């Protein structure tokens, strides 16, 4: 379907309601020692987290790690058991703050007796948008996600990708300050995913804060500024993407064509050398820098064409991090009282 | 925007959503089409007034004892013959004064009395007067003799139920053979009361004037009342005159029968069932995973969201009822000339009754999220309230004669007191309809007025509202406190 294949455009996203621009460093989401128990199951075990204004923040974890529970607590859909959580300087559970929050749930199910237009009108009314604002925003949002041509068709006729686009439209409809997206690219084709990425960057430029849950680590790597990895209800790793994916002490070196890499001499410097396609991967020992290797190559009259510190993919990092932690995510855990 | 305005706009949005959900199910269209057919059927019913003499004859055929039992081909024990009929002015029949004579003929019935006791020939009319005077005279109009007669009659009923045939036979013999059991004045009053009850006629004079021994002859002069039209006999045709109804009854009773029993009883039952089925999907659909998250992430308190959704369900029933009731009321008003605005109260009564079942359905919906369980719960509630309501009505009907064991009466009274007053609300609707259709002194109207007077409306509405609030409150609490 055309609407499914080509959709999300750079469009009329307004500035935030407060009219302010992005001010990184101002926290918009804060949790402290957040605990959620479902009977004897401990879904969240003392999660402390801060998300700043203007960030695109990724929450990663295996199934059952507690990602969706965390988002639902922030939105008041699920109640926290212990600890504290604030959203836009308001303790969670106060429904008034939800006018400033957008949300796309995972596996959402829109009432299929609506059309895209009537659904946005319905949700817009519940979000306290004026009639004039709704009339203006509905076509704009549907055009933005490539559904304007189908806006008067029943949702039951939409493909999964179209429903996902509609989900994004309803999350952005009321120009929220913070947007929670639970698997936003689920069911969307590669072109659509690229468009969603562009849209999210556009929102970030406007100072919106975006909180993403996703299994698609490649997507998260391309979109997010900062991530948290959760395992069995606990944060096991967090930081900005660049820092986390950097592999300290490993470099990739490439020489000019037809020049031989002096593998033995570099090995004698104490480095671990392995071929990596047309390049060579040089691993340094603790405390060593890459400078002696570069000096050696220059001394041999070799032309250095490529030198970069090796990074690992987010997927590598995720798997490495998760495997290092305890395996098994859905086992019941005896509940413990907070300290 | 002001908070109240915001909530009102959210309410409107949820109502529109409920309407879209209903329209999408196509059931509303089917209901409206069905309602249209019912209204068309009602519009095809015509009413033709009887002439003055035929009209009075028809009224006399409704007097006590003049109707046999068609099921067993039993002829009536009494026949009231009209003689010397005169219309003393030229108005419409129901606006005219009449002068006529009634001659009562008694038909011998062999072994027709209680306990095979023959109430043969003479005395049946006297027996009828005795019974009717004892049971149908208003309490404040009763003489001491009539009160005693009433007590003797109640004892007679108890004896008949307990098959104490000696006592039964003695009572019948006393009344039938004792010429002083009923006086001429009582018989005259009986005639006057029955003409008022069956014909809404004011009897200016009635005189017991036998010309021969044992003859039962009454000379009567009547004048009409404003409500006489309601009881004036009409011939009813169906299918725009294609079929003529055998029975010729008071127009008010004919319209009342159709509006109250066919529409307000049978039709309302179907509407209630359909509404229960359709609306049983509202709450579970709203609570589906993936749908409820989207709603709960909106700035509206959960309890209010549920209450608004509940009101949306009530709207379905209200819309259906408005279409049918107003439609029927209009066509009957136009076709018969008898406008009974009391029937419009049926809209409120049916919606209020449905509110009970929908509150049960809502509670079941939030706790189980299953439409099927919602339907079963609503139907179960309906069955319980129906049985308790009828049980209470039945025990109340024989309360004066101590026919049932005390524990049965106490159990039924307790269940009736504790539960929502579904059948009492029926009485409310029936009474409003009857007040604008039936003759003020007709037995049907008096029976309804009697039931109505017995019920404490504050209590009936209060207990029912309390139940609705209880179920809705429990639903809101559950919905508000649960994690989704």
Interface residues (C-beta under 8 A of the other chain):
Chain A: X38 X72 X75 X76 X77 X78 X79 X95 X96 X97 X98 X99 X101 X103 X105 X106 X107 X108 X109 X110 X111 X113 X114 X118 X121 X122 X123 X125 X126 X127 X128 X130 X170
Chain B: X1 X6 X9 X10 X12 X13 X14 X16 X17 X20 X21 X23 X24 X25 X285 X288 X289 X290 X291 X292 X293 X294 X295 X296 X297 X298 X299 X300 X301 X483 X484
